[in-house]
Amino acid sequence: MGCASALVLAKAGVRVVVLERSVPGAEASSAAAGILGAQVEAEKGDAFFELARMSRERYPVWAEDLRAATGIDVGYRRCGVLRVALGKKMGDDFAHDVAWQTAMGLTVESVDAMRLSSLEPKLSPTASCGVLFADDGRIDPPRLLKALHIAAVQAGAEFRSGTYVRGVVSEGGAVRGVGLEDGARIAAEWVVIAAGSWSTLVAGVPLQASAVRPARGQIVELQSREPELAHVVFGPGCYLVPREDGRMLVGSTLEFVGYRREVTARAVRDLLGAAIDLVPSLADATLGRTWSNFRPYAERGMPLIGPSEIRGLVLATGHHRNGILLAPITAEIVRAVVLGEKPPVDLAPFSAAS
């Protein structure tokens, strides 16, 4: 959120300074699997779904603009996402997804076992049915963050790594800047809070401590000699995200354990078991890296995007599982708020006051 917002603001001629305690993308952004699952993750056609769908639609141009600016292929692929059932008939949840999304005119397809086998021959023979969301896709988050950082710098944004922000400075209900841990103050007419799971730890931010909290996710990376899948696949107990070089990301857990950045034996066992059940040939893959990080979980279930009760203080946090997906639209909203333009969506559902 910080890199994307910095890029669009700098391109609009705003002087931007990004204050980062580590390096850009060091936390959940680069650790994400990069699923652009506006449809596969949706439960209904609400304001959040529309936000996700609109952001997904911006990705083709966004990815191409970043490639043109930096030469980096950020890995955008409109590969489609499959949700798969093993050993059972299509459940009510599958039928519900197909029904409401079809009614909205979206591209969604029920698939039987034969069609599944045709789409993904390496799926388990017990794969009985599924749903194909052909417009969903994937991105490579580390490449995306590198491209965003470079493009933002090229546009004039300044990044200060190793900088610890102590709190937001405000007077008379308006923001005046931020105070740093070393006692220095940086004056600013606008401050954007894009601190992810640490957003409520910044003093002076008008949010309850529970408004955004860390939700740990663990991921296992496998390596095969060639890609095992063409689509992103959601199955019982895991999702699988393929890369062209034969890597497979197996994710992910959802754990509320505070800020304990650990990879646990139980999670690795469960993820690997679910992955092999879904694609048996993964049993012969090489075990690569494992990692964990913290998604910013918003207590009320919606991200916090837009103006706060302090004039000049803008929120861009609480995106939980969809931070990568929502980066383009969030940056566009931040830009509109700062420049006094009309946002691309109604911000009421995403207001901290809602």
Contacts in CASP RR format, 6 or more apart in sequence:
PFRMAT RR
TARGET T0000
AUTHOR 0000-0000-0000
METHOD contacts of the structure
MODEL  1
MGCASALVLAKAGVRVVVLERSVPGAEASSAAAGILGAQVEAEKGDAFFE
LARMSRERYPVWAEDLRAATGIDVGYRRCGVLRVALGKKMGDDFAHDVAW
QTAMGLTVESVDAMRLSSLEPKLSPTASCGVLFADDGRIDPPRLLKALHI
AAVQAGAEFRSGTYVRGVVSEGGAVRGVGLEDGARIAAEWVVIAAGSWST
LVAGVPLQASAVRPARGQIVELQSREPELAHVVFGPGCYLVPREDGRMLV
GSTLEFVGYRREVTARAVRDLLGAAIDLVPSLADATLGRTWSNFRPYAER
GMPLIGPSEIRGLVLATGHHRNGILLAPITAEIVRAVVLGEKPPVDLAPF
SAAS
1 192 0 8 1.000
1 194 0 8 1.000
1 196 0 8 1.000
1 316 0 8 1.000
1 317 0 8 1.000
1 319 0 8 1.000
1 323 0 8 1.000
1 327 0 8 1.000
1 330 0 8 1.000
1 331 0 8 1.000
1 334 0 8 1.000
2 18 0 8 1.000
2 24 0 8 1.000
2 192 0 8 1.000
2 194 0 8 1.000
2 316 0 8 1.000
2 331 0 8 1.000
3 18 0 8 1.000
3 24 0 8 1.000
3 25 0 8 1.000
3 29 0 8 1.000
3 145 0 8 1.000
3 148 0 8 1.000
3 149 0 8 1.000
3 152 0 8 1.000
4 148 0 8 1.000
4 327 0 8 1.000
4 328 0 8 1.000
4 330 0 8 1.000
4 331 0 8 1.000
5 192 0 8 1.000
5 194 0 8 1.000
5 316 0 8 1.000
5 330 0 8 1.000
5 331 0 8 1.000
5 334 0 8 1.000
5 335 0 8 1.000
6 16 0 8 1.000
6 18 0 8 1.000
6 152 0 8 1.000
6 157 0 8 1.000
6 159 0 8 1.000
7 148 0 8 1.000
7 151 0 8 1.000
7 152 0 8 1.000
7 155 0 8 1.000
7 157 0 8 1.000
7 331 0 8 1.000
8 331 0 8 1.000
8 332 0 8 1.000
8 334 0 8 1.000
8 335 0 8 1.000
9 16 0 8 1.000
9 157 0 8 1.000
9 334 0 8 1.000
9 335 0 8 1.000
9 338 0 8 1.000
10 16 0 8 1.000
10 152 0 8 1.000
10 155 0 8 1.000
10 156 0 8 1.000
10 157 0 8 1.000
11 155 0 8 1.000
12 335 0 8 1.000
12 339 0 8 1.000
14 338 0 8 1.000
14 339 0 8 1.000
16 152 0 8 1.000
16 156 0 8 1.000
16 157 0 8 1.000
16 158 0 8 1.000
17 157 0 8 1.000
17 158 0 8 1.000
17 159 0 8 1.000
17 160 0 8 1.000
17 186 0 8 1.000
17 188 0 8 1.000
18 24 0 8 1.000
18 152 0 8 1.000
18 157 0 8 1.000
18 158 0 8 1.000
18 159 0 8 1.000
18 160 0 8 1.000
19 160 0 8 1.000
19 163 0 8 1.000
19 165 0 8 1.000
19 178 0 8 1.000
19 180 0 8 1.000
19 186 0 8 1.000
20 26 0 8 1.000
20 159 0 8 1.000
20 160 0 8 1.000
20 161 0 8 1.000
20 162 0 8 1.000
20 163 0 8 1.000
21 161 0 8 1.000
21 162 0 8 1.000
21 163 0 8 1.000
21 164 0 8 1.000
21 165 0 8 1.000
22 161 0 8 1.000
22 162 0 8 1.000
23 161 0 8 1.000
24 145 0 8 1.000
24 148 0 8 1.000
24 149 0 8 1.000
24 159 0 8 1.000
24 161 0 8 1.000
25 145 0 8 1.000
25 149 0 8 1.000
27 196 0 8 1.000
27 197 0 8 1.000
27 293 0 8 1.000
27 294 0 8 1.000
28 196 0 8 1.000
28 197 0 8 1.000
28 293 0 8 1.000
28 294 0 8 1.000
28 295 0 8 1.000
28 296 0 8 1.000
28 323 0 8 1.000
29 141 0 8 1.000
29 144 0 8 1.000
29 145 0 8 1.000
29 323 0 8 1.000
29 324 0 8 1.000
30 141 0 8 1.000
30 142 0 8 1.000
30 145 0 8 1.000
31 141 0 8 1.000
31 219 0 8 1.000
31 291 0 8 1.000
31 292 0 8 1.000
31 293 0 8 1.000
32 141 0 8 1.000
32 293 0 8 1.000
32 323 0 8 1.000
32 324 0 8 1.000
33 138 0 8 1.000
33 141 0 8 1.000
33 219 0 8 1.000
33 239 0 8 1.000
33 241 0 8 1.000
33 249 0 8 1.000
33 251 0 8 1.000
33 252 0 8 1.000
34 138 0 8 1.000
34 139 0 8 1.000
34 140 0 8 1.000
34 141 0 8 1.000
34 241 0 8 1.000
34 324 0 8 1.000
34 325 0 8 1.000
35 41 0 8 1.000
35 81 0 8 1.000
35 136 0 8 1.000
35 137 0 8 1.000
35 138 0 8 1.000
35 232 0 8 1.000
35 239 0 8 1.000
35 241 0 8 1.000
35 324 0 8 1.000
35 325 0 8 1.000
36 56 0 8 1.000
36 59 0 8 1.000
36 76 0 8 1.000
36 136 0 8 1.000
36 137 0 8 1.000
36 138 0 8 1.000
36 139 0 8 1.000
36 324 0 8 1.000
36 325 0 8 1.000
37 52 0 8 1.000
37 56 0 8 1.000
37 81 0 8 1.000
37 133 0 8 1.000
37 136 0 8 1.000
37 137 0 8 1.000
37 232 0 8 1.000
37 322 0 8 1.000
37 325 0 8 1.000
38 49 0 8 1.000
38 52 0 8 1.000
38 53 0 8 1.000
38 55 0 8 1.000
38 56 0 8 1.000
38 135 0 8 1.000
38 136 0 8 1.000
38 325 0 8 1.000
39 53 0 8 1.000
39 81 0 8 1.000
39 97 0 8 1.000
39 101 0 8 1.000
39 106 0 8 1.000
39 108 0 8 1.000
39 133 0 8 1.000
39 135 0 8 1.000
39 136 0 8 1.000
40 81 0 8 1.000
40 83 0 8 1.000
40 131 0 8 1.000
40 133 0 8 1.000
40 136 0 8 1.000
40 232 0 8 1.000
40 234 0 8 1.000
41 52 0 8 1.000
41 321 0 8 1.000
41 322 0 8 1.000
42 48 0 8 1.000
42 49 0 8 1.000
42 52 0 8 1.000
42 97 0 8 1.000
42 101 0 8 1.000
44 100 0 8 1.000
45 100 0 8 1.000
45 104 0 8 1.000
46 349 0 8 1.000
47 302 0 8 1.000
47 345 0 8 1.000
47 346 0 8 1.000
47 349 0 8 1.000
47 350 0 8 1.000
48 301 0 8 1.000
48 302 0 8 1.000
48 303 0 8 1.000
48 349 0 8 1.000
50 345 0 8 1.000
51 303 0 8 1.000
51 326 0 8 1.000
51 329 0 8 1.000
51 345 0 8 1.000
51 350 0 8 1.000
52 322 0 8 1.000
52 325 0 8 1.000
52 326 0 8 1.000
54 329 0 8 1.000
54 344 0 8 1.000
54 345 0 8 1.000
55 325 0 8 1.000
55 326 0 8 1.000
55 327 0 8 1.000
55 328 0 8 1.000
55 329 0 8 1.000
55 330 0 8 1.000
56 135 0 8 1.000
56 136 0 8 1.000
56 137 0 8 1.000
56 325 0 8 1.000
58 328 0 8 1.000
58 329 0 8 1.000
58 332 0 8 1.000
59 76 0 8 1.000
59 139 0 8 1.000
59 328 0 8 1.000
60 76 0 8 1.000
60 78 0 8 1.000
62 76 0 8 1.000
62 328 0 8 1.000
63 74 0 8 1.000
63 75 0 8 1.000
63 76 0 8 1.000
63 139 0 8 1.000
65 151 0 8 1.000
66 72 0 8 1.000
66 74 0 8 1.000
66 144 0 8 1.000
66 147 0 8 1.000
66 148 0 8 1.000
66 151 0 8 1.000
67 73 0 8 1.000
67 74 0 8 1.000
67 147 0 8 1.000
69 147 0 8 1.000
69 150 0 8 1.000
69 151 0 8 1.000
69 154 0 8 1.000
70 146 0 8 1.000
70 147 0 8 1.000
70 150 0 8 1.000
70 151 0 8 1.000
70 154 0 8 1.000
71 147 0 8 1.000
72 143 0 8 1.000
72 146 0 8 1.000
72 147 0 8 1.000
72 150 0 8 1.000
73 143 0 8 1.000
74 139 0 8 1.000
74 140 0 8 1.000
74 143 0 8 1.000
74 144 0 8 1.000
74 147 0 8 1.000
75 138 0 8 1.000
75 139 0 8 1.000
75 140 0 8 1.000
75 143 0 8 1.000
75 144 0 8 1.000
76 137 0 8 1.000
76 138 0 8 1.000
76 139 0 8 1.000
77 137 0 8 1.000
77 138 0 8 1.000
77 139 0 8 1.000
78 135 0 8 1.000
78 136 0 8 1.000
78 137 0 8 1.000
79 137 0 8 1.000
79 138 0 8 1.000
79 230 0 8 1.000
79 231 0 8 1.000
79 232 0 8 1.000
80 132 0 8 1.000
80 133 0 8 1.000
80 134 0 8 1.000
80 135 0 8 1.000
80 136 0 8 1.000
80 137 0 8 1.000
80 231 0 8 1.000
80 232 0 8 1.000
81 132 0 8 1.000
81 133 0 8 1.000
81 136 0 8 1.000
81 137 0 8 1.000
81 231 0 8 1.000
81 232 0 8 1.000
81 233 0 8 1.000
81 234 0 8 1.000
82 111 0 8 1.000
82 116 0 8 1.000
82 119 0 8 1.000
82 120 0 8 1.000
82 130 0 8 1.000
82 131 0 8 1.000
82 132 0 8 1.000
82 133 0 8 1.000
82 231 0 8 1.000
82 232 0 8 1.000
82 233 0 8 1.000
82 234 0 8 1.000
83 94 0 8 1.000
83 97 0 8 1.000
83 130 0 8 1.000
83 131 0 8 1.000
83 133 0 8 1.000
83 233 0 8 1.000
83 234 0 8 1.000
83 235 0 8 1.000
84 116 0 8 1.000
84 123 0 8 1.000
84 127 0 8 1.000
84 129 0 8 1.000
84 130 0 8 1.000
84 233 0 8 1.000
84 234 0 8 1.000
84 235 0 8 1.000
84 278 0 8 1.000
85 91 0 8 1.000
85 94 0 8 1.000
85 127 0 8 1.000
85 128 0 8 1.000
85 129 0 8 1.000
85 130 0 8 1.000
85 235 0 8 1.000
85 236 0 8 1.000
86 124 0 8 1.000
86 126 0 8 1.000
86 127 0 8 1.000
86 128 0 8 1.000
86 235 0 8 1.000
86 236 0 8 1.000
86 277 0 8 1.000
86 278 0 8 1.000
87 126 0 8 1.000
87 127 0 8 1.000
87 128 0 8 1.000
88 128 0 8 1.000
89 128 0 8 1.000
89 129 0 8 1.000
90 110 0 8 1.000
90 128 0 8 1.000
90 129 0 8 1.000
90 130 0 8 1.000
94 110 0 8 1.000
94 129 0 8 1.000
94 130 0 8 1.000
94 131 0 8 1.000
95 110 0 8 1.000
97 108 0 8 1.000
97 131 0 8 1.000
98 108 0 8 1.000
98 109 0 8 1.000
98 110 0 8 1.000
98 131 0 8 1.000
101 108 0 8 1.000
102 108 0 8 1.000
106 135 0 8 1.000
107 133 0 8 1.000
107 134 0 8 1.000
107 135 0 8 1.000
108 131 0 8 1.000
108 132 0 8 1.000
108 133 0 8 1.000
108 134 0 8 1.000
109 131 0 8 1.000
109 132 0 8 1.000
109 134 0 8 1.000
110 129 0 8 1.000
110 130 0 8 1.000
110 131 0 8 1.000
111 119 0 8 1.000
111 129 0 8 1.000
111 130 0 8 1.000
111 131 0 8 1.000
111 132 0 8 1.000
112 128 0 8 1.000
112 129 0 8 1.000
112 130 0 8 1.000
113 127 0 8 1.000
113 128 0 8 1.000
113 129 0 8 1.000
116 123 0 8 1.000
116 127 0 8 1.000
116 129 0 8 1.000
116 130 0 8 1.000
117 123 0 8 1.000
117 127 0 8 1.000
119 132 0 8 1.000
119 230 0 8 1.000
119 231 0 8 1.000
120 127 0 8 1.000
120 229 0 8 1.000
120 230 0 8 1.000
120 231 0 8 1.000
120 233 0 8 1.000
122 228 0 8 1.000
122 229 0 8 1.000
122 279 0 8 1.000
122 280 0 8 1.000
122 281 0 8 1.000
123 233 0 8 1.000
123 278 0 8 1.000
123 279 0 8 1.000
124 277 0 8 1.000
124 278 0 8 1.000
124 279 0 8 1.000
124 280 0 8 1.000
127 278 0 8 1.000
132 231 0 8 1.000
136 232 0 8 1.000
137 232 0 8 1.000
138 232 0 8 1.000
138 241 0 8 1.000
139 324 0 8 1.000
140 243 0 8 1.000
141 324 0 8 1.000
144 324 0 8 1.000
144 327 0 8 1.000
148 327 0 8 1.000
149 159 0 8 1.000
152 159 0 8 1.000
153 159 0 8 1.000
163 180 0 8 1.000
164 180 0 8 1.000
164 181 0 8 1.000
164 182 0 8 1.000
165 178 0 8 1.000
165 179 0 8 1.000
165 180 0 8 1.000
165 181 0 8 1.000
165 195 0 8 1.000
165 202 0 8 1.000
166 178 0 8 1.000
166 179 0 8 1.000
166 180 0 8 1.000
166 181 0 8 1.000
166 183 0 8 1.000
166 202 0 8 1.000
166 203 0 8 1.000
167 178 0 8 1.000
167 179 0 8 1.000
167 202 0 8 1.000
167 203 0 8 1.000
167 204 0 8 1.000
167 205 0 8 1.000
168 175 0 8 1.000
168 177 0 8 1.000
168 178 0 8 1.000
168 179 0 8 1.000
168 191 0 8 1.000
168 193 0 8 1.000
168 202 0 8 1.000
168 203 0 8 1.000
168 204 0 8 1.000
168 205 0 8 1.000
168 310 0 8 1.000
168 313 0 8 1.000
169 175 0 8 1.000
169 176 0 8 1.000
169 177 0 8 1.000
169 178 0 8 1.000
169 179 0 8 1.000
169 185 0 8 1.000
170 176 0 8 1.000
170 177 0 8 1.000
170 204 0 8 1.000
170 310 0 8 1.000
170 313 0 8 1.000
173 310 0 8 1.000
173 311 0 8 1.000
174 310 0 8 1.000
174 311 0 8 1.000
174 312 0 8 1.000
175 188 0 8 1.000
175 189 0 8 1.000
175 190 0 8 1.000
175 191 0 8 1.000
175 310 0 8 1.000
175 311 0 8 1.000
175 312 0 8 1.000
175 313 0 8 1.000
176 187 0 8 1.000
176 188 0 8 1.000
177 185 0 8 1.000
177 186 0 8 1.000
177 187 0 8 1.000
177 188 0 8 1.000
177 191 0 8 1.000
178 185 0 8 1.000
178 186 0 8 1.000
178 188 0 8 1.000
178 191 0 8 1.000
179 185 0 8 1.000
179 186 0 8 1.000
180 186 0 8 1.000
189 312 0 8 1.000
190 312 0 8 1.000
190 313 0 8 1.000
190 314 0 8 1.000
190 338 0 8 1.000
191 312 0 8 1.000
191 313 0 8 1.000
191 314 0 8 1.000
192 314 0 8 1.000
192 315 0 8 1.000
192 316 0 8 1.000
192 334 0 8 1.000
192 338 0 8 1.000
193 199 0 8 1.000
193 202 0 8 1.000
193 205 0 8 1.000
193 308 0 8 1.000
193 313 0 8 1.000
193 314 0 8 1.000
193 315 0 8 1.000
193 316 0 8 1.000
193 317 0 8 1.000
194 316 0 8 1.000
194 317 0 8 1.000
195 201 0 8 1.000
195 202 0 8 1.000
195 317 0 8 1.000
196 212 0 8 1.000
196 294 0 8 1.000
196 296 0 8 1.000
196 317 0 8 1.000
196 318 0 8 1.000
196 319 0 8 1.000
197 212 0 8 1.000
197 213 0 8 1.000
197 214 0 8 1.000
197 215 0 8 1.000
197 259 0 8 1.000
197 294 0 8 1.000
197 295 0 8 1.000
197 296 0 8 1.000
197 297 0 8 1.000
199 205 0 8 1.000
199 207 0 8 1.000
199 211 0 8 1.000
199 212 0 8 1.000
199 296 0 8 1.000
199 304 0 8 1.000
199 315 0 8 1.000
199 317 0 8 1.000
199 318 0 8 1.000
200 207 0 8 1.000
200 208 0 8 1.000
200 209 0 8 1.000
200 210 0 8 1.000
200 211 0 8 1.000
200 212 0 8 1.000
200 213 0 8 1.000
204 310 0 8 1.000
205 308 0 8 1.000
205 313 0 8 1.000
206 308 0 8 1.000
206 309 0 8 1.000
206 310 0 8 1.000
206 313 0 8 1.000
206 352 0 8 1.000
207 304 0 8 1.000
207 315 0 8 1.000
207 352 0 8 1.000
208 299 0 8 1.000
210 299 0 8 1.000
211 298 0 8 1.000
211 299 0 8 1.000
211 300 0 8 1.000
211 304 0 8 1.000
211 352 0 8 1.000
212 296 0 8 1.000
212 297 0 8 1.000
212 298 0 8 1.000
212 299 0 8 1.000
212 304 0 8 1.000
212 317 0 8 1.000
212 318 0 8 1.000
213 256 0 8 1.000
213 258 0 8 1.000
213 296 0 8 1.000
213 297 0 8 1.000
213 299 0 8 1.000
214 256 0 8 1.000
214 257 0 8 1.000
214 258 0 8 1.000
214 259 0 8 1.000
214 294 0 8 1.000
214 295 0 8 1.000
214 296 0 8 1.000
214 297 0 8 1.000
215 254 0 8 1.000
215 255 0 8 1.000
215 256 0 8 1.000
215 294 0 8 1.000
215 295 0 8 1.000
215 296 0 8 1.000
215 297 0 8 1.000
215 320 0 8 1.000
216 253 0 8 1.000
216 254 0 8 1.000
216 255 0 8 1.000
216 256 0 8 1.000
216 257 0 8 1.000
216 258 0 8 1.000
216 260 0 8 1.000
216 261 0 8 1.000
216 262 0 8 1.000
216 292 0 8 1.000
216 293 0 8 1.000
216 294 0 8 1.000
216 295 0 8 1.000
217 251 0 8 1.000
217 252 0 8 1.000
217 253 0 8 1.000
217 254 0 8 1.000
217 255 0 8 1.000
217 292 0 8 1.000
217 293 0 8 1.000
217 294 0 8 1.000
217 295 0 8 1.000
218 251 0 8 1.000
218 252 0 8 1.000
218 253 0 8 1.000
218 255 0 8 1.000
218 263 0 8 1.000
218 264 0 8 1.000
218 267 0 8 1.000
218 268 0 8 1.000
218 271 0 8 1.000
218 290 0 8 1.000
218 291 0 8 1.000
218 292 0 8 1.000
219 249 0 8 1.000
219 250 0 8 1.000
219 251 0 8 1.000
219 252 0 8 1.000
219 271 0 8 1.000
219 290 0 8 1.000
219 291 0 8 1.000
219 292 0 8 1.000
220 249 0 8 1.000
220 250 0 8 1.000
220 251 0 8 1.000
220 268 0 8 1.000
220 271 0 8 1.000
220 272 0 8 1.000
220 275 0 8 1.000
220 287 0 8 1.000
220 288 0 8 1.000
220 289 0 8 1.000
220 290 0 8 1.000
221 247 0 8 1.000
221 248 0 8 1.000
221 249 0 8 1.000
221 250 0 8 1.000
221 288 0 8 1.000
221 289 0 8 1.000
221 290 0 8 1.000
222 247 0 8 1.000
222 248 0 8 1.000
222 250 0 8 1.000
222 275 0 8 1.000
222 282 0 8 1.000
222 285 0 8 1.000
222 286 0 8 1.000
222 287 0 8 1.000
222 288 0 8 1.000
223 246 0 8 1.000
223 247 0 8 1.000
223 248 0 8 1.000
223 285 0 8 1.000
223 286 0 8 1.000
223 287 0 8 1.000
223 288 0 8 1.000
224 246 0 8 1.000
224 247 0 8 1.000
224 248 0 8 1.000
224 281 0 8 1.000
224 282 0 8 1.000
224 284 0 8 1.000
224 285 0 8 1.000
224 286 0 8 1.000
225 246 0 8 1.000
226 246 0 8 1.000
227 242 0 8 1.000
227 243 0 8 1.000
227 244 0 8 1.000
227 245 0 8 1.000
227 246 0 8 1.000
228 240 0 8 1.000
228 242 0 8 1.000
228 246 0 8 1.000
228 248 0 8 1.000
228 279 0 8 1.000
228 281 0 8 1.000
228 282 0 8 1.000
228 285 0 8 1.000
229 240 0 8 1.000
229 242 0 8 1.000
229 248 0 8 1.000
229 279 0 8 1.000
230 242 0 8 1.000
231 242 0 8 1.000
232 239 0 8 1.000
232 240 0 8 1.000
232 241 0 8 1.000
232 242 0 8 1.000
233 239 0 8 1.000
233 240 0 8 1.000
233 278 0 8 1.000
233 279 0 8 1.000
235 274 0 8 1.000
235 278 0 8 1.000
236 274 0 8 1.000
236 277 0 8 1.000
236 278 0 8 1.000
237 270 0 8 1.000
237 271 0 8 1.000
237 274 0 8 1.000
238 250 0 8 1.000
238 251 0 8 1.000
238 252 0 8 1.000
238 271 0 8 1.000
238 273 0 8 1.000
238 274 0 8 1.000
238 275 0 8 1.000
238 278 0 8 1.000
239 250 0 8 1.000
239 251 0 8 1.000
239 252 0 8 1.000
240 248 0 8 1.000
240 249 0 8 1.000
240 250 0 8 1.000
240 251 0 8 1.000
240 275 0 8 1.000
240 278 0 8 1.000
240 279 0 8 1.000
241 248 0 8 1.000
241 249 0 8 1.000
241 251 0 8 1.000
242 248 0 8 1.000
243 249 0 8 1.000
248 275 0 8 1.000
248 282 0 8 1.000
248 285 0 8 1.000
250 271 0 8 1.000
250 272 0 8 1.000
250 274 0 8 1.000
250 275 0 8 1.000
251 271 0 8 1.000
252 271 0 8 1.000
253 267 0 8 1.000
253 270 0 8 1.000
253 271 0 8 1.000
253 292 0 8 1.000
254 295 0 8 1.000
255 267 0 8 1.000
256 297 0 8 1.000
258 294 0 8 1.000
259 294 0 8 1.000
261 292 0 8 1.000
261 293 0 8 1.000
261 294 0 8 1.000
262 292 0 8 1.000
263 290 0 8 1.000
263 291 0 8 1.000
263 292 0 8 1.000
268 290 0 8 1.000
275 282 0 8 1.000
276 282 0 8 1.000
276 283 0 8 1.000
295 319 0 8 1.000
295 320 0 8 1.000
295 321 0 8 1.000
296 317 0 8 1.000
296 318 0 8 1.000
296 319 0 8 1.000
296 320 0 8 1.000
297 318 0 8 1.000
297 320 0 8 1.000
298 304 0 8 1.000
298 317 0 8 1.000
298 318 0 8 1.000
298 319 0 8 1.000
298 320 0 8 1.000
300 354 0 8 1.000
301 320 0 8 1.000
302 349 0 8 1.000
302 350 0 8 1.000
302 354 0 8 1.000
303 317 0 8 1.000
303 318 0 8 1.000
303 319 0 8 1.000
303 320 0 8 1.000
303 322 0 8 1.000
303 323 0 8 1.000
303 326 0 8 1.000
303 330 0 8 1.000
303 350 0 8 1.000
304 315 0 8 1.000
304 316 0 8 1.000
304 317 0 8 1.000
304 318 0 8 1.000
304 350 0 8 1.000
304 351 0 8 1.000
304 352 0 8 1.000
305 315 0 8 1.000
305 316 0 8 1.000
305 330 0 8 1.000
305 333 0 8 1.000
305 334 0 8 1.000
305 347 0 8 1.000
305 350 0 8 1.000
306 314 0 8 1.000
306 315 0 8 1.000
306 316 0 8 1.000
306 333 0 8 1.000
306 334 0 8 1.000
306 337 0 8 1.000
306 343 0 8 1.000
306 347 0 8 1.000
306 350 0 8 1.000
306 351 0 8 1.000
307 313 0 8 1.000
307 314 0 8 1.000
307 315 0 8 1.000
307 337 0 8 1.000
307 347 0 8 1.000
307 351 0 8 1.000
308 314 0 8 1.000
308 315 0 8 1.000
308 352 0 8 1.000
309 352 0 8 1.000
309 353 0 8 1.000
314 334 0 8 1.000
314 337 0 8 1.000
314 338 0 8 1.000
315 352 0 8 1.000
316 330 0 8 1.000
316 333 0 8 1.000
316 334 0 8 1.000
319 326 0 8 1.000
319 330 0 8 1.000
323 330 0 8 1.000
329 344 0 8 1.000
329 345 0 8 1.000
332 343 0 8 1.000
332 344 0 8 1.000
333 343 0 8 1.000
333 344 0 8 1.000
333 345 0 8 1.000
333 347 0 8 1.000
335 341 0 8 1.000
336 342 0 8 1.000
336 343 0 8 1.000
336 344 0 8 1.000
337 343 0 8 1.000
348 354 0 8 1.000
END
